[in-house]
Amino acid sequence: MSSNVLDPVLPTPAAQVEPRAGWQRLMLLPLVILAGMGLSVEAGLLGPLGAQVGHLWATLSIFGVGTALLFLLLLFSGPQPGPAFSQLPRWQLLGGVLGPIYVVVLTLATPHIGIAMTMIAILSGQVGKSVLIDHFGWFGSARKPVNGERWLALVLIVVALILIARG
């Protein structure tokens, strides 16, 4: 048992994913950047949708469409490797709670503070928490101690948040 109260129950080291080689990581970056662009588009769509049908209905519609799409992908992709849901630690399913909270907040905030402010605020929270997760190796991730460059990156994102808020 870990001495740090904030540490969640961690999976065995065998559950950790091996880091990709340098060229594979570079190939993933454009895909991740495109996914990030998709979040900005989603925010732009959710604000007006939430105003028209209600924020919770807008969130439900987004997750409904996503669920249908994922069901079709699973249906045509064949069996998936890995353990059954019943064999997973319950804390790993927490993302199912965090996703709708994120989308509801996105739906509520975007019409009031704008897409750029919403996205940079989300980014600052994501990077801040990600630095901590990496540093402590939470959730079975590989430990990557916080160094000066990571602190500087976080500070620059907070500076970007302030500049966008003032602009």
NORCOR-V932555 format. One record per residue. PHI is phi in whole degrees, -180 to 180 (999 if undefined). OMEGA is omega as a letter, one per 30 degrees, with the letter a starting at -180 (999 if undefined). NEAR is the number of other C-alpha atoms within 10 Angstrom. Layout:
phi:PHI omega:OMEGA near:NEAR
phi:PHI omega:OMEGA near:NEAR
This chain:
phi:999 omega:a near:8
phi:-76 omega:l near:9
phi:-81 omega:a near:6
phi:-87 omega:a near:8
phi:-63 omega:a near:7
phi:-79 omega:a near:9
phi:-69 omega:l near:14
phi:-75 omega:l near:14
phi:-62 omega:a near:15
phi:-101 omega:l near:18
phi:-72 omega:l near:15
phi:-67 omega:l near:8
phi:-56 omega:l near:10
phi:-64 omega:a near:8
phi:-80 omega:a near:10
phi:-73 omega:l near:13
phi:-89 omega:l near:10
phi:-71 omega:l near:9
phi:-63 omega:l near:9
phi:-77 omega:l near:10
phi:-67 omega:a near:8
phi:-52 omega:a near:8
phi:-69 omega:l near:8
phi:-68 omega:l near:10
phi:-63 omega:l near:11
phi:-64 omega:l near:11
phi:-70 omega:a near:10
phi:-77 omega:a near:11
phi:-57 omega:l near:11
phi:-61 omega:l near:11
phi:-64 omega:l near:11
phi:-67 omega:l near:11
phi:-63 omega:l near:11
phi:-63 omega:l near:11
phi:-63 omega:l near:12
phi:-62 omega:l near:14
phi:-63 omega:l near:13
phi:-62 omega:l near:12
phi:-65 omega:l near:16
phi:-67 omega:l near:18
phi:-64 omega:l near:12
phi:-59 omega:l near:16
phi:-62 omega:l near:25
phi:-65 omega:l near:18
phi:-80 omega:a near:15
phi:-70 omega:a near:26
phi:-56 omega:l near:23
phi:-64 omega:l near:16
phi:-63 omega:l near:18
phi:-62 omega:l near:20
phi:-67 omega:a near:13
phi:-83 omega:a near:11
phi:-116 omega:a near:12
phi:102 omega:a near:16
phi:-66 omega:a near:21
phi:-72 omega:l near:16
phi:-66 omega:l near:14
phi:-63 omega:l near:22
phi:-63 omega:l near:23
phi:-62 omega:a near:15
phi:-66 omega:l near:15
phi:-63 omega:l near:17
phi:-71 omega:l near:15
phi:-65 omega:l near:12
phi:-63 omega:l near:11
phi:-64 omega:l near:12
phi:-64 omega:l near:12
phi:-62 omega:l near:11
phi:-63 omega:l near:12
phi:-64 omega:l near:12
phi:-60 omega:l near:12
phi:-64 omega:l near:11
phi:-62 omega:l near:11
phi:-65 omega:a near:12
phi:-61 omega:a near:10
phi:-97 omega:a near:9
phi:-95 omega:l near:9
phi:85 omega:a near:8
phi:-61 omega:l near:8
phi:-102 omega:l near:8
phi:-73 omega:l near:6
phi:119 omega:a near:8
phi:-74 omega:l near:8
phi:-73 omega:l near:8
phi:-55 omega:a near:10
phi:-65 omega:a near:7
phi:-94 omega:a near:8
phi:-86 omega:l near:12
phi:-63 omega:a near:11
phi:-60 omega:a near:10
phi:-63 omega:a near:11
phi:-70 omega:l near:14
phi:-89 omega:a near:11
phi:-60 omega:l near:9
phi:-58 omega:l near:10
phi:-66 omega:l near:9
phi:-88 omega:a near:9
phi:-70 omega:a near:10
phi:-59 omega:l near:12
phi:-63 omega:l near:16
phi:-61 omega:l near:14
phi:-57 omega:a near:13
phi:-69 omega:l near:22
phi:-64 omega:l near:19
phi:-62 omega:l near:15
phi:-58 omega:a near:25
phi:-66 omega:l near:27
phi:-74 omega:a near:20
phi:-79 omega:a near:18
phi:-55 omega:a near:22
phi:-65 omega:a near:17
phi:-93 omega:a near:11
phi:-115 omega:l near:12
phi:90 omega:a near:14
phi:-68 omega:a near:20
phi:-61 omega:a near:16
phi:-66 omega:l near:21
phi:-62 omega:a near:24
phi:-67 omega:a near:21
phi:-71 omega:l near:18
phi:-67 omega:l near:18
phi:-61 omega:l near:16
phi:-60 omega:a near:17
phi:-64 omega:l near:21
phi:-66 omega:a near:14
phi:-64 omega:a near:12
phi:-69 omega:l near:16
phi:-58 omega:l near:18
phi:-69 omega:l near:12
phi:-63 omega:l near:14
phi:-61 omega:l near:19
phi:-67 omega:l near:15
phi:-61 omega:l near:19
phi:-62 omega:a near:17
phi:-61 omega:a near:16
phi:-94 omega:a near:19
phi:70 omega:a near:17
phi:-66 omega:l near:18
phi:61 omega:l near:16
phi:82 omega:l near:19
phi:-78 omega:l near:18
phi:-67 omega:l near:17
phi:-74 omega:l near:14
phi:-133 omega:a near:13
phi:-56 omega:l near:14
phi:-70 omega:l near:13
phi:-120 omega:a near:10
phi:-60 omega:a near:9
phi:-66 omega:l near:9
phi:-68 omega:l near:14
phi:-62 omega:l near:13
phi:-62 omega:l near:11
phi:-60 omega:l near:14
phi:-65 omega:l near:19
phi:-61 omega:a near:14
phi:-65 omega:l near:13
phi:-68 omega:l near:19
phi:-65 omega:l near:19
phi:-62 omega:l near:13
phi:-61 omega:l near:16
phi:-61 omega:l near:21
phi:-65 omega:a near:14
phi:-65 omega:l near:11
phi:-68 omega:l near:14
phi:-64 omega:a near:15
phi:-79 omega:a near:8
phi:-79 omega:999 near:7
